[in-house]
Amino acid sequence: MPSHSRTVLRKFLARPQHEGAGAVVRRSIGRFELKYFDPFLVLDEFCVSSPGGFPDHPHRGFETVTYMLQMASTNIAEGIEDGVRVRVIAGESLGIKSPIYTRTPTMFLDFTLEPGAHVHQPVPESWNAFVYVLEGEGMFGNSKASSTTPHHLLLLGPGDGLESWNKSSKPLRFILVGGEPLGQPVVQWGPFVMNTQEEIDQTIQDYENFENGFEKARYWRSEALN
């Protein structure tokens, strides 16, 4: 069957804001206009240097992933093909498969396209997916669409893949993230995300009493960075 490329349904610019101690955060998912994109709760691009950071805080009900844009890791698969470089954090691309298992079926791909390069990436039709541009300018979903610049989030429509082009004179870098929707109700209170208000109330009680998973929270403190 012929492929049906996803198009860009909505576009958001993630503007910088200050959080924590000296951190600059650009939030694209989890903001007023886009509180939730099933199964994704929050997407932050942030920059922080020592001794800055975020205050200690608990989590319950969701999994967090921190991806460092400049790093070396043996757990990330990488491939290069016709001016396209891809780092496969989760999922599969260009014949490269990540060794990382995710409980919710997910893809997390970091693409760099040299000037003039093009890539087609399959995406399961039942998944929600988005693009976040890190560097350069790119065209996504439609070769006639206007270029998208850094710090923009693109919510993708239905389809079984995504077409991406770099028609600029500089490299284009972006992440493509997709996941199988959970279809569950979401009730959020700060760092706690559950299905009902009753579960949130129970979580707050557990944290205040240091029980049911929060036993070590009474004494645990992060070490200050020098």
N, C-alpha and C positions, 0 to 999 in steps of 0.2 A: 504494500500500500504506500502511496506517496506520503512524504513527511509533511507535517503542518507546523511551520515555524511559529513560535510564540511572539506576540507583539507586546509593546510596552503599553500597559493600561494607565499607570500613574507614575509620576516622577516627583521626587522630593529632594530638596537641598538640605543636607544636615548641617545646620549652623553651629558654630562653636559656642560652648558655654562652660563656665568654671564649676567644678565639683571637687569635693574632697579637699585635700591639701595640695594645691598647686597643679591639679590635673585639668586639662582642657579636653572636653568631651563633645563629640558630634553624634547626636542620637537621631536615628532615622526610623527604627521600629521601637515602639514604646513611648512615642510622643503623643500629643493631643490628637493630631490628625490621623495617626495610625497606631492605635494602642496595642494591636495584636495582629499577627499574620500567621495563622495556624500552619505549622506547630511552633512558630518562632515568637518569643515574647519581647525580646529587646535586641537591638543591634546598636552597639556603640563603637565608634572609632575614637580612640583616646590617645593622648600623648602625655606622658608624665616622666619626670626624671628625679633622681634622688636629691633630697630626702622626701620628696612629695609622695602622695599616694592617697588611698581611700581608707576611711576608718574601718576597723573590724566590724563585721556584721554577719548575722546568721543567714542561712538559706534553707528553704524547704519547698519541695514540690516541683523543682525543675533542675535541669542540668546546665552548667555554665561551661563555655569554651572560650579561652583566651588565645588568640592567634597572633603571634609576633610577626610583624611584617619583615623584619630583618633578623634571620636566625639560621642556624644549621641544625638539622635533626635527621637521625636515621629512620624515624618513624613516618616520614613524609616521602611518598613516591614522586618522582619527577621525570618529565620527558620533554623532548624538543622535536618538532616536526614542521618543516616548511615555514620558518619564521614565527612559530608559535611555541611558547614555553608554558608548560602547565605543571603546577604543584598540586598533587591530589591529596588533600587532607582527609577527605572521606568520599567514598564512591569510586567512580571509574571514569577515565577520560583518555582518549587516544591510545587505547590498549594498555594503559597503566592503571593498576588497581591499588587502592590504599589498603594497608594492613590493619587499619583502625576499624573497629566494630562500633556501630552506633545502635542504641536500643530502638530508636525510631528511625526507619529507613531514611537516609539523608545523603546528600552530596554537598561537598564543600570544595570548590575548585578555584585555584588562584592562577589566572591566565595573564601572560604578557605577550602581546602581539607587536611584532616589529612593523614599521611603516609598510603599508600595502598588504599586510597579512589578513587572512580571513579564517574563521574556525566555525564549524558546526558541532554543537554539543548536544547529544540526545538527552532528553529529560523525560522521565515517565509522565504520561499524560495525567495521571491522577494526583500528581504532586503540585504543591504550591512552590513557586520559585521567584527569586529576585536577583538583580545585579547590583553591585555597589562598586562605583568607579573610584580607583585609588590614584591613578596617575594618567596623564594624557587625555586624549579625546577619542571617543568611539561611537560607532553606530550599531544599534542592536535591534534585531527583529525585522527591520525593514531598511534596505540599503538606501532608500530615499529619505529616511528620517534625519532630523537634525542631529548634530554631534552632541554627545553628553560629556560634561567635564567632571573633574574630581569632586568627591563628597556628595554625589547624587546617588540616590537609591531609585531603582527602576523596578516596579512591580510588574511581573510578566503575566500575560493572559494565558489561556489554554493552548495546548499544542504538545507535540512530542519531541521538541528540540528548540535550540536557540541558535540563530545566525548572528555572528559578531564580526565587525570589520574595523580595521584601523586605516583610515584614509588620510591621516595626518602625517607630518614629517618626523614625529617623535614617537617613542614606544607608548603603547597603551597597556595599562595594568588594571585589572578588575577581578572581583570575586563573583562567582556564580554559586548561589546557595539554593538548594531545594530540599523539600522534605514531604513525607506523607502526612497529610492532615490528620489530627487526632479526633477532631469533631467532638470535643468535650467542653462543657461549660468552664469558664475561667473566672475565678474570684481572686483578686490580688490585693495584698496589703503589704506595701513595701517589698521586702525580700522574700515574702511568703506568697506562694501561688498554689491555690487549691481549687477544688471543684465547687465547694459550697461555703457559705459564711460560717456555718457551724464548724467546718474543718479549719477555717482561719482562726476562729475563737479558740479551738482546741490547741492549735499550734502556738498561739500567743501564750496560753496557759502553760504548755510544755516548756517553752523557752524561759518564762519567768520562774518556773519551778526546777529548771535544769534537769529535765527528764525526757524519756522517749526520744533519744537521739541527741539531746542537747546537754548531756551530763558533763562534758568537758568544757562547755562554754563558760562555766563559772571561773575557771582559772586560766583559760587560754588567752594569750595576748601575742600579737605580732611583735617581732623585734624591730626596733627603730633602725633605719638605715643611716649610715654615716656618710 
